[in-house]
Structure formats: structure tokens, C-alpha cells
Amino acid sequence: MTTTQTAGRPGTAADGARAAGTVTQRLVFYCPGYDPDGDSRYRRLFVTGFSQLSRRFGVTRRIGPVERDDSVPAARWTVSAGKGDWHTETIYEVLRWDDLVRRDFARSWLRRLPLSFAALGEALRGAVLQKLFRVNWPFAAFVAYPWVVLLGLIAAAAGIGYGAASLAELASPLPDVARLGITAAVAALIVWAMSGKIEDAYVYHFLDGWIFSWQHATGRLADFDARVDSFARHIADAVRRNPAQEVLLVGHSTGATVAVEVAARLLTLMPDFGRAGPPLVLLTIGSCLSIAAFIRKAERLRANIALLATTPALSWVEYQAPQDALNAFGFDPVRDLQLDLGGAPRRGPIIRSARFRETISPATYRKIHYNFFRMHFHFLAANEIPGEYDYLMIACGPISLAERIADPEGAVRRTYGSR
């Protein structure tokens, strides 16, 4: 298990949760990762997971229809869940930015290539990859993967193009300009012909994700910043209207970066959050926060991380999994970013292991272990074996996250009963 120092433990919050008893009303705001299918994927995963949870553990559920709010934009639904003597009502919202991702995916190669090399140049200047390799080499290898494929393809295509020009020169001497033109034309044709293959291998996806991280970290995405502002205002309005006992802001994968930014702006909008009304909990899972945070010019993001690490207005919990190569397992933002907390005591993030191997059957684990995206999305899946990390019950169950961390076994008993 990965843990932070004891200064981050939520003892008083857990005591308050016990005093308040079972959570009966909760607001959940979910920030997806860099995903063009956010409009449909997360509802599908949620409904499927709850169906499995109900079949395995007898948790009753009633999931309402999707309500779309294009002004945010968001998709929300209600969840009524219960078992034995507990019953919890949840309003679950997906904060959508998939339209911005789809716009990135629609780039032509003429636009994607220079942006990719600009992002690569910034990563090299700031030694981002070296820092990621020091944190977790499998994660760093996935981060480097699209560039390795892209540079390898360009080098191979250029070599074949040069070979074609050399063969043409055997028939008739060519001036340097013609030889260079043949080389470039053949190389471009090969890259174009391989475009579908490298798209299927998620090279575009990872490259565009890198471009997003670079542009966001360096303040180049005004439309994304406006979306984050919209998310923060929406959460503030929802909290004022609803008598929830816990407000959960969740960020998965690149969505962890989104959630951090939203939480920081929410605290600006509602400086009394946490001192009056329900507790605010920031939950980051399968996080890729380290990519953007290591970029040299990401001063604002690092300042927001420092704020969230020290503020008493919220609790920040992060679950990581060594089995998921797409999350930076072992990354501690305060330690690894060498943040200056200004003398304030550190309160978070509280870093925990999701312990996937203890909540998945051996047969399922063998089946999904090398399916990297399936393992990454397991953070959102239903447990097969009860355990501390249990996303659907964290989001829709009777126990606050603070109490779940303080007494994991008690949380499992109170949720599922004796087994």
C-alpha cells in the first residue's frame, strides 16, 4: 500500500461522519479523462457496473434516465441504492468536455505534427520524461510510446524514400533537389498509408493527449479554462440547492487534472466550503496529473495542487494501482513536484492503493491484466470481492470516504453485511 505522512489523515472528518451516521444524500461530479466518447461511455460503464454489483452482493438500485444540461455541459442521473438497513440517494453528474477532445482528434497531420514536436521539445527541455521514469517506468514508457512510434515511422519512411531515390538515380543521374523530392514524397506517402494503422494503435490519442497537457500547462487553452470555470460555477450552484451530506468531485486519468483545477476554482467561488455545509472530497483515481504538472511552465497548476494539499476546506484522496500502467503509481505530487507549501501543514493527498488483486477474482485478473485500457478503466468497475476501494459504493453507498479510509473493514461490513 502507498500512503502519505499522517498529517494527511482525515481523523476529524471521519469522526464527524460517524456522528452523522449513514450518508443518505450525496452529490457526485465526475470528470472524465481525455476521451472523445465521454457522452456515452460513462453512463454505460455505470449501469453495467451496478448491474454486476447487484447480482453479486444484492445491492438494490434504481437508476434514473439521463438528463442533459448543455449549458454546463453535463449529463446527470439519479441513483437510489440500498441493502439491509441503509438507503442512499445520489445525484451523479458527468462533467463533459468530450467535444473539446473530439475537436483535437479532428486535426489534420499538417497541424498535429508541428504541435507534437512543440510538445516534445517542451518535454525535453523540462526533463519531463526523465522525471516520469524516476516515478514509475511502466507509466513513463506509455507516455513515451507515441513519440517512439511516430519518430520510428518517420525514420523508416525516410529511409525507404531515400532508397527509392537511390534506385531512381541508377537509371538516370538526379540533381540533389530531385533526390530530396523523391525521398520526401515516398516518405509522405508511406506515413499517409500507415495513418489508419497508427490511429488503431492509439498513437493519435496519446499524441493529442500530450499536446493537450502541454497547451493546458502553459495556458494556451482559453476554451478549456472557460469550461473549467463553468464546471466550478455549476457545482457551487448545485451545492447551494441540494442538502447533500457529502460532495464528491472525482477525476479519473487526465480527468484528475481537470478535477484539481475545478476544485481550486470552486474554493475561490465558495471560500466557506467545508466550514459550512457538506464536506467536499476530491477523489483522484488512475491519475495522469504528473504529466502536466512536471511541465516547466505549469506554475498555475502546481500552485493549485499546493493549495489543495494544504487547505482544510476539503479532503483529497488518491487511489493508485500498480497493475494499471496508465496511471502514475507511486507519484506523490507534494514530494515529487517539490512543492513549496509556504509553511502550511500538509493535509493531502491521502494516497492509497486500490488493491485490485484483492478485489478481482484470479480468473478475471488473468484475463484483463495485459488489457491496458481495461485495467485502467477498472477504477470505475464493480468489485468482485468486497474491499476498501469500491468505486460504485464510494459514489453511491452509505459510508463517507473519510470513514471508509479510517475503518475500511467496518465500511465493508456496513455496506454489504457479514459475508
DOFI-558319 format. One record per atom (N, C-alpha, C): residue in one letter; x, y, z. Coordinates in steps of 0.1 Angstrom, whole numbers, plus 5000, padded with zeros to 4 digits. Example, Ala and Ser with C-alpha at 12.3 -4.5 7.8 and 13.67 -1.06 7.14 Angstrom:
2
A513249435078;A512349555078;A513249675078;S512849785071;S513749895071;S512950005079;
***
This chain:
419
M500849885000;M500050005000;M500950125000;T500450234993;T501150354992;T500450455002;T501150525010;T500550615019;T501350745020;T500650855024;T501450975027;T501650975042;Q502351085046;Q502551105061;Q501251125068;T501251105081;T500051105089;T499351245090;A500151345086;A499451485086;A498251485077;G498251395067;G497151405057;G495951325061;R495951255073;R494851165076;R493651235081;P492451195076;P491251275079;P490551225092;G491251235103;G490651185115;G489451265120;T489551395120;T488351475124;T487151455114;A487451445102;A486351425092;A485751295094;A486551185097;A485951055100;A485051065112;D485551125123;D484751135135;D483351205132;G483451315124;G482151375120;G481251285112;A481851205103;A481051115095;A480351015104;R481050965114;R480450865123;R479350935131;A479551055136;A478551125143;A477351145135;A477451175122;A476351195114;A475651075109;G476350955111;G475750825107;G475850805092;T474950725087;T474950685073;T474650805064;V475450805053;V475250905043;V473950875035;T472950955035;T471750925028;T471551015015;Q472351125014;Q472251205002;Q473651254998;R473951234985;R475351264981;R475251334967;L476151424965;L476351474951;L477751424946;V477751374934;V478951334928;V479151404914;F480351454912;F480651524900;F481951454894;Y481751394883;Y482751304877;Y483451374865;C484751384865;C485551444854;C486251334847;P485751314834;P486351204826;P487751244822;G488451154817;G489851174811;G489751234797;Y490851224790;Y490951274776;Y490251174767;D488951184766;D488151074760;D487151144750;P487151104737;P486251164728;P484851104729;D484750994737;D483450924738;D482750944752;G483151054758;G482551084772;G481051104772;D480451124761;D479051144760;D478251024763;S478850904761;S478150784763;S478850674771;R480150674771;R480950574778;R480650554793;Y480550674800;Y480550664814;Y479150624820;R478150664813;R476750604816;R476750454814;R477350404803;R477350264800;R478150184811;L479350234814;L480150174825;L479450174838;F478750284841;F478050294854;F476850194855;V476050184845;V474950094845;V475349954846;T476349924837;T476849784837;T477449744851;G478249834856;G478849804869;G477849784880;F476849864881;F475849854891;F475049724889;S474749684877;S474149554875;S474949444880;Q476249444878;Q477149344883;Q477149344899;L477249464904;L477249474919;L475949424925;S474849454919;S473549404924;S473549254924;R473949194913;R473949044911;R474848984921;R476049044924;R477048974932;R476748994947;F476249114951;F476149144965;F474749184970;G473749184961;G472449204965;G472149354968;V472949444962;V472649584964;V471549624954;T470449674960;T469349724951;T469649854945;R469249884933;R469550014927;R468350054917;R468150174917;R467250234907;R467950354901;I468250344888;I469050444881;I468150524872;G468050654874;G467150734866;G467650764852;P466850824843;P467250854830;P468250964829;V468950974818;V470051074817;V469351214814;E469751314821;E469351454819;E470551534814;R470351594803;R471551664797;R471351814800;D472451874803;D472452014806;D473552074797;D473252124785;D474252174776;D474852304780;S474252374790;S474852494795;S476052474803;V476352354808;V477552334816;V478752304808;P478752194799;P477752094797;P477951974807;A476851904810;A476951784819;A475851694815;A476051564819;A474951464819;A474751414833;R473551414838;R473251364852;R472251264852;W472251184863;W471151094866;W471151074881;T470051024885;T469850994900;T470050844902;V470550814914;V470750674918;V470150654931;S469350554933;S468750514946;S469250374948;A470150364959;A470750234962;A470550194976;G470550064979;G470350024993;G470549874995;K470749845007;K470849705011;K470749695026;G469849615031;G469649595046;G469049725051;D469749785061;D469249905068;D469750035063;W470350035051;W470850165046;W470150195032;H470050315029;H469450365016;H470050505013;T470650515002;T471350634998;T470850684984;E470550814984;E470150884972;E471350964967;T471650944954;T472851014948;T472451084935;I472851214933;I472851274920;I474251264915;Y474351194903;Y475651164897;Y475751244884;E476751324883;E476951414871;E478251384864;V478251374851;V479451364843;V479651504837;L480751564841;L481151704836;L481851684823;R481251724812;R481651684799;R482651784792;W483651734786;W484551814778;W484951734766;D484151624763;D484551544751;D484451614738;D483651724737;D483651794725;D484951864722;L485651904732;L486951964730;L487951854726;V487851734731;V488751624727;V488451584713;R487251574709;R486851544695;R487451644685;R487451774689;R487951874681;R489451854679;D490151814690;D491551784689;D491851664679;F490951564681;F491151444672;F490951474658;A490251574655;A489951604641;A491051684634;R492151714641;R493251784635;R493851704623;S494351774613;S495051714602;S496451694606;W497151604599;W498551584602;W499451704600;L499051794591;L499851914589;L499752004602;R498651984610;R498652064622;R499151984634;R498851854634;R499251774645;R500751754647;L501451744636;L502951714636;L503651834643;P503451954638;P504252064645;P503852084660;L502652064663;L502252074677;L502851954685;S502951834679;S503551724686;S505051754689;F505751804679;F507151834681;F507351954691;A506452044691;A506552154701;A506352094715;A505352004717;A505151944730;A506451864734;L506951784724;L508151714727;L509351794731;G509451914724;G510552004727;G510452054741;E509252094745;E509052134759;E509252024769;A508851904766;A509151794775;A510651764777;L511351774766;L512851754766;L513551864774;R513051994772;R513752104779;R513452094794;G512252044798;G511952034812;G512251894818;A512951804810;A513251674815;A512051604821;V510851624814;V509651564819;V509751404819;L510251354808;L510251204807;L511251144817;Q512351214819;Q513251164830;Q512651164843;K511851264846;K511151274859;K510151164860;L509451134849;L508351034849;L509050894851;F510150874845;F510850744846;F511250724860;R511650834867;R512050814881;R510850774890;V509750824886;V508550794894;V508050654892;N507850624879;N507250494875;N507550464861;W508450364858;W508950344845;W507850284835;P506950194840;P505950154830;P505050264825;F504650354835;F503850474831;F504650564821;A505950584824;A506750674816;A506850604802;A506950474801;A507050404788;A505850434780;F504650424786;F503450454778;F503350604774;V503850694782;V503950834779;V504850854767;A505950784766;A506950794755;A506450724743;Y505550634744;Y505250534733;Y504850614720;P503950714720;P503550774708;P504750834700;W505650894708;W506750964701;W507750854696;V507950744703;V508750644697;V508250584684;V506950564684;V506250514672;V506350614661;L506050744664;L506050844654;L507450864648;L508350884656;L509750904652;L510350784644;G509950664649;G510350544642;G509750534628;L508450564627;L507850564614;L508450664605;I508650784609;I509250894601;I510650844596;A511450794605;A512750754602;A512750634591;A511850544594;A511750434584;A511250474571;A510250564571;A509750614558;A510750694551;A511550774558;A512650854552;A513650764546;G513950654553;G514950554548;G514450484535;I513250454535;I512650384523;I512650494511;G512250614514;G512250714504;G513650744498;Y514650744507;Y516050764502;Y516450644493;G515950524497;G516350404489;G515650414475;A514350464475;A513750484462;A514450584454;A514850694460;A515650794452;A516950744447;S517550654455;S518850594450;S518650504439;L517550424439;L517250334427;L516950414415;A516150534417;A515950614405;A517150674399;E518150704408;E519350764403;E520250664395;L520050534397;L520750434389;L520350444375;A519050474372;A518650484358;A519150614352;S519150724360;S519550854354;S520050944366;P521151014364;P521651094375;P520551204378;L520451234391;L519451324396;L520151444403;P519651564402;P520151674410;P519651654424;D520351714433;D520051704448;D518651734451;V518051834444;V516651874447;V515751764443;A515951704432;A515051594428;A515151474437;R516451444441;R516651334450;R515851354463;L515951474468;L515351514481;L513751514479;G513351554467;G511851554465;G511351414464;I512051324458;I511551184457;I511551124471;T512651144479;T512651094493;T511551144501;A511251274500;A510151334508;A508751284503;A508651274490;A507351224485;A507051084489;V508050994488;V507850854492;V507550844507;A508350914514;A508150914529;A506750964533;A506351074527;A504951124530;A503951024526;L504150954515;L503150854510;L503050734520;I504250694525;I504250584535;I503550624548;V503850744553;V503250794565;V501750804563;W501250854552;W499850864549;W499250724548;A499950624542;A499350494541;A499250424554;M500150454563;M500150394577;M499250464587;S498650574582;S497850654591;S496850584599;G496050494592;G495050414598;G495550324609;K496750264605;K497350164615;K497750234628;I498450354627;I498850414639;I497750474647;E496650514640;E495450554647;E494850444655;D494850324649;D494350204656;D495150164668;A496450204667;A497350174678;A497450284689;Y496450384688;Y496250484698;Y497350594698;V498150594687;V499250694686;V498650834686;Y497650854677;Y497050984677;Y496451024691;H495850934697;H495250954710;H496251004720;F497350934721;F498350974730;F499051104727;L499351124713;L499951244709;L499051364712;D497751354709;D496851464712;D496751484727;G496851374735;G496851394750;G498051474754;W499251444748;W500451514752;W500251664748;I499751684736;I499551824731;I498651904741;F497551834745;F496651894755;F497351924768;S498151834773;S498851864786;S499751974785;W500551984774;W501452094771;W500752224770;Q499652234762;Q498952354760;Q498252404773;H497652304780;H496952344792;H497952394803;A499152324804;A500052364814;A500652504811;T500752534799;T501352664795;T500352774792;G499052754796;G498052854795;G497552884781;R497552784772;R497252814758;R495852774754;L495052724764;L493652674761;L492552754768;A492252864762;A491252954767;A489852894768;D489552804758;D488252744758;D488152634769;F489252564772;F489252464783;F489152544796;D489852654798;D489852724810;D488352774813;A487652814802;A486352864803;A485452744807;R485752624802;R484952504806;R485152474821;V486352484826;V486652454840;V485852554849;D485852684844;D485152784852;D483652754852;S483152704841;S481752664840;S481452544850;F482352454850;F482152334860;F482152384874;A483052474878;A483152524892;A481852594895;R481352684886;R480152754889;R478952664891;H478952564882;H477852464883;H477752394896;I478952344900;I479052274913;I478652364925;A479052484924;A478752584935;A477252604936;D476552614924;D475152634924;D474352504929;A474852394924;A474252264928;A474352244944;V475552274949;V475652254964;V474752344971;R474552474967;R473652564974;R472252514973;R471852434963;R470452394961;R470152264968;N471152184970;N470952044975;N471452024989;P470651954997;P471051925011;P471951795013;A472951785004;A473751665005;A474651665017;Q474951535021;Q475851525033;Q477351505029;E477551475016;E478851465011;E478851514996;V479851584993;V480051634979;V481351574974;L481251484964;L482451414959;L482751464945;L483951514943;L484551554930;L485551454926;V485251384915;V486051274911;V486851304898;G488051274897;G488851284884;G489551154881;H489251104869;H489950974865;H490851004854;S492050954854;S493050964844;S493451114842;T493351164830;T493651304827;T492551384834;G491451324837;G490351394845;G490851434858;A491851374864;A492451414877;A492951564876;T493551594865;T494051734863;T492851824862;V491751784855;V490551864854;V489951884868;A489851784876;A489251794889;A490051884898;V491451874897;V492251964905;V491952114902;E491852144889;E491652274885;E490252324890;V489252234888;V487852264892;V487852294907;A488452204915;A488452214930;A489052354934;A490152384928;A490852514932;A489952634929;R489252634917;R488352744914;R487152744922;L486652624926;L485452614934;L485752674948;L486952654953;L487252714966;L487352864965;T487652914953;T487653064952;T486253114951;L485353044945;L483953084944;L483253064958;M483652964965;M482952934978;M484052914989;P484553034994;P485653025004;P485252955017;D483952955020;D483452885032;D483252735030;F483452685018;F483252545016;F484052465026;G483352365032;G484052275042;G483852325056;R483652455058;R483452515071;R481952525074;A481152545063;A479752545064;A479152455053;G478252375057;G477652285047;G478352155046;P478152075036;P478651935035;P480151945032;P480851835036;P482251825033;P482551805018;L483551865013;L483951844999;L485151754999;V485051644991;V486051544989;V486551544975;L487851564972;L488451544959;L488951404958;L488551324949;L488951194947;L489551174933;T490951154933;T491551134920;T491950984919;I491650924908;I491850784906;I492550754892;G493550664892;G494250634879;G494850764874;S495350844882;S495750984878;S496950994868;C496751084859;C497851124850;C498351264853;L498051314865;L498351454868;L499851484866;S500651394868;S502151414868;S502651464854;I501951434844;I502451474830;I502351624829;A501251684831;A501151824830;A501851894841;A501851844853;A502451914865;A503951924864;F504651824857;F506051834855;F506551934845;I505651984836;I506052074826;I506552204832;R507552254827;R508252374833;R507352484836;K506552524827;K505652644828;K504352624835;A504152504841;A502852474847;A502752534861;E503152664863;E503152724876;E501852734882;R500752764874;R499452774880;R498952644885;L499152534877;L498752404881;L499452364894;R500752384895;R501452344907;R500952434919;A500652554917;A500152644928;A498752584932;N497952544923;N496652484927;N496852354935;I497752274930;I498052144938;I498452184952;A499352284954;A499852324967;A498652374975;L497752444969;L496552494977;L495752374982;L495452284973;L494552174977;L495252074987;A496652074986;A497351994996;A497352045010;T497052175011;T497152235025;T495852295030;T494852315022;T493552375026;T492752285035;P492152335046;P491252255054;P489852245049;A489652315037;A488252325032;A487852195025;L488852105022;L488451985015;L489451875020;S488951745017;S489851635018;S490251585004;W491451555002;W491951504989;W492451364991;V491851264984;V492251124985;V492551084971;E493651004969;E494050954956;E494250804958;Y493650724949;Y493850584948;Y494650554935;Q495750474937;Q496550434926;Q496650284926;A497050224914;A497150084913;A498450044905;P499349964910;P500549924903;P500149844891;Q498949774891;Q498649694879;Q498249784867;D497949904869;D497549994858;D498750074853;A499250034842;A500350104836;A500050244831;L498750284830;L498450414825;L498150514837;N498550474849;N498450574860;N499850574866;A500150694872;A501550714877;A501550664891;F501650524893;F501650464906;F502950514913;G502850554925;G503950604933;G504150744933;F503450814924;F503650964923;F502951034935;D503751114942;D503251194953;D503451334949;P502451414945;P502551544940;P503351644948;V503151634961;V503851734970;V505351694970;R505651574972;R507051524972;R507751544959;D507151484948;D507851474935;D507851604928;L506951694930;L506951824924;L507751924933;Q508251874945;Q508951964954;Q508252094956;L506952084960;L506152204962;L506552274974;D506552404973;D506652494985;D505352524991;L505052465002;L503752485009;L503652605017;G504652695017;G504652815024;G504552795039;G505052685044;G505052665059;G503752605064;A502752595055;A501452535059;A501552385061;P500952325071;P500952185072;P500352105060;R500951995056;R500351915046;R499151845051;R498051845043;R496851775046;R496551665036;G497051675025;G496751575014;G497751585003;P497651504992;P496551404991;P496951285000;I495851215005;I496051085011;I496150985000;I497250914999;I497450824988;I497250684992;R496450614985;R496050474989;R496250384977;S496450254979;S496450154969;S495050104967;A494650094954;A493250034951;A493249884953;R494349824954;R494449684957;R493649594948;F493749614935;F492949544925;F493049394927;R494249344930;R494349194930;R493549134942;E493149224952;E492449174963;E490949184960;T490549254950;T489049284947;T488649224934;I489549154927;I489249084914;I489548934916;S488748854910;S489048714911;S490248684903;P491048574907;P492248544899;P491948524884;A490848464881;A490548434867;A490348564859;T489648664865;T489448794859;T490748864858;Y491548854868;Y492848934868;Y493648884856;R493748744855;R494548694844;R494048734830;K492748754829;K492048794817;K492348934813;I492349024823;I492449174819;I493849234822;H494749154828;H496049214833;H496749284822;Y496749224810;Y497549284799;Y496649364789;N495449384793;N494549474785;N494649604792;F495549694787;F495949814795;F494749904797;F493949924786;F492850014788;F491749964797;R491549834796;R490549764805;R491049774820;M492249764822;M492749774836;M492749914840;H492950014831;H492850154835;H491450194839;F490450134832;F489050164835;F488450084846;H489349984851;H488849914863;H488649994875;F489250114875;F488950204886;F487450244887;L486750224876;L485250254876;L484450134876;A484950014877;A484249894876;A483749844889;A482849744889;A482349684901;A483349584907;N483449584920;N484249484926;N483649344925;E484549244924;E484149104925;E484249054940;I485149114947;I485349084961;I485349214969;P484649224980;P484549344987;P485949394992;G486149524992;G487349584996;G487249734999;E488349795004;E488249935007;E487950014994;Y488749994984;Y488450064971;Y487250004964;D486150074963;D484950014957;D484150134951;Y484550174939;Y484150294933;Y482650324934;L481850224930;L480350254930;L479850274944;M480350204954;M479950234967;M480550354974;I481750394969;I482250524973;I481350634968;A480850624955;A480050724949;A478550714954;C478050594956;C476650584959;C476250504971;G477250464979;G476950384991;G476750465004;P476650405015;P476250465028;P477350525036;I478650505032;I479750545040;I480550655034;S480850765041;S481650875036;S483050825033;L483750885024;L485050845020;L486050855032;A485850965040;A486750975052;A486550865061;E485350815063;E485150705072;E485650575066;R485450555053;R485950435046;R487450425048;I488150535047;I489650525048;I490050505063;A489250565072;A489550545087;A489350405091;D488250335086;D487950205090;D487450125078;P488350075070;P487950005057;P487149885060;E487549805070;E486749675072;E485349715077;G485249815086;G483949855090;G483049905079;A483649975069;A482950025058;A482349915050;V483149805048;V482749695040;V481549625047;R481649605060;R480649535068;R479349615067;R479449745069;R478249835069;R477549845056;T478349825045;T477849835032;T477249705027;Y477949595029;Y477449465024;Y476949365035;G477149395047;G476849305058;G477849195059;S477649105069;S478648995071;S478448895059;R479648855054;R479648755043;R480448635047;
***
